[in-house]
């Protein structure tokens, strides 16, 4: 069992996507998505910049319950509502179920989404980065705090010391104590909206 922590620099509700009763990580962090296994924890930490109100706070934490291919994620009826709709609500516009193939030998399609170009054309920077992750991480056991992000207790502050990419912690005692701390909260699942959700819908260039 491992705990992977990283800095969430853009919290729009896309990566991770905490909507429709599942928290999913389908884009960005490709190495983490390849390496994480069922039963591992993924924790998103607020920006470490000096003036950030989210520094050393938990944006979200999820225990991986499923690890799926992009095609399986696309085809799974549970995640149809995570397919982006650019004429829908903001939640729908930030849908993360954006990659699929018409058959096993065809190239992946990138749906019109937060990670595509302004008129829905493929953004090759995001396309290439996202697809190297190979898998989608899915969780039913999660806490998504968003703008209600909570301060990390001093005993767990090491998970916020991410130098590059992500930090991996494999102490079983540490992880169990972290899990016990989270389970003290009376509410789990979707708790607070993404802290950038009030902004006008935007697309990520990949740079």
N, C-alpha and C positions, 0 to 999 in steps of 0.2 A: 504493500500500500504506500502510495506517495501523495504528497501535496504539492501542487504546482501553483505558484503565485506569480502574478505579473501586474504591470501598471496599465490600467484602462485609461487611455488618453482621449478616447472619443466615446462617450456613453449616450448613444442615440436610441438604444433598444434594438440594435442590429447585431452587434457582436459584443456580448452575448445578446440573444433574443429571449426575453423572459416571459413572453406572452403565450396564451392558450394552455396554461397549466404545465408547460414544459419549459425548462431553461435549456437553450441549445447554443452551442458554439460551432458554427458551420463555416466561418470565414476567419481570416486573420490567424495569427499564431499557428502557422502550419506545423512547426516542429513539435509544439506542445500537443496538437491534435493527433499527430502520428504516434507520439510516445505514450500518452495517457491511456490507462486501461480502466476497465470496469472496476469500480470500487475505489478508484483514486479520487482525490479532491482537486478542484480547480477554484482558485480564489482570485478575484479581481480587486486590485487596490487602487485607490484614488491617485490622481496626479501628484507627483512628488515635488512639483515646482514650489518655490518658496512661499508664494502668496495663495496657493490653492487651498480652499476650504475643505478639500477632500484628502489632503495629505495624511498618510497613516490611517486611513479609514477603509473599511471593507465596503466595496460597491456591491459585490455579490460573492456567494460561495455556493458551489454545487458539487454533489457527489455523483460521479459518473455512473449512470445506470445502464446506458447502452452506448455502443460505438458502431456507427453505421457508415456504409458507403454513401456517396452522393446520390447514386441512383436509387438505393433503397429508401433514403430520406425523401426524395422526390415522390416516390410511388406510395409511401406509407400514408394511409388515409388520415392518421392522427395529425399529420403535419401539412395537410392541404392548406389550412388557413395561414401557414407560415410562408406560402408562396406570395411574392410581392404583387400588389395591385397598385399601379401608379395613379389610378383615378379613385382610389379608396381612402380610407382613414389613414392617419399617420402611422398607426400600428401596422396596417397592411402595406404601406409604402416601404416600411423598414423590414419587411419580411426577409428572412435569411435563407429560405429554401430556393436557391437561385441557380443551381447547377444540375444538369441531367443530360442524358444521351438518348437518342432515338433508338439505338441498338448498341451492343457491346463494342462494336468496331468503329463507331462514329465518334467524332470529337465532341467534347462537352459543349453544351449551349450555356451561355451566361444570360439569364433573364434580365429584362429591364429592371433596374434596382438601384439601391444605394451604391453598389460597386460597379455599375456600368457608366458609360458616357452619357451626356445630357439627353440624347435622343434614343437611348436604348442600345447604342452600338457597344460592342464588346470593349471593355477597358482591359487591355492586355496586361498591364501591370498587376491589377487585382486578380485577373484570371489566372495568370501564372503563379502568383503567390498563393492564392487560395487553394488551387488544385494540388499543389505539392503537399498539402496537409492530408489529402486522401480520405479523411474520415470526418464525420460529424459527431460531436459529443452531445449526448442527451441526458437530461436529469429530471427526475420527478421529485428528488430530495434536494431542495435548494432554498436559499434565502437571497432574494434580490432586493437590496435596499435602495439602489439608485440615489436619488437626491436626499434620501434619509440615511445615507451612509453612516456607519457606526465606527467609533474609535476602536482601534486594535489595542487590547490590553498589553501592557508592557511585556508580559511573559510570552506573547506571541509576536512581538514587534519585528522579529527577525524575518518574517515572511514579507515585510514591506521593503527590505533591503535588496531590491532587485537592481542589479547593475546593468544587465543587458538581456533582452528577451524574456526570460522567466527564471525563477528560482525554484529548485527542486528540494523538498524536505522529505526525508524518508524515515524519520524517527516515529515508530508506531505509538509510543507514549505521547509524544508531542501532538500527533494527529488526533489521537483519541481525546486528549484534553481539549483541543481546539473544537472538535465535534461536540463534546459535552458543553462547552461554552455556548456554541450556537444553539443547541437544543434548549438552553435556558430561556430563549426568547419565546414569548407567548404566540407569536405569529411566524409562519414561514411561507415560502412561495413568493408571490409578487407583493412586495410591501410598499415601495416607493417608486414613482415613475423615473425614467432615465433623466439624469440631470441636464441633458442637452435637448430634451424632448420638446421644450417650448420654442426652440429655434425653428425657423423656416426649414422645410425639408431641404436637405443638401445631399450631394453625392460626393463620395470620397475619391479623389484623383489617384490615390495609390502612392503619392510622393510623401 
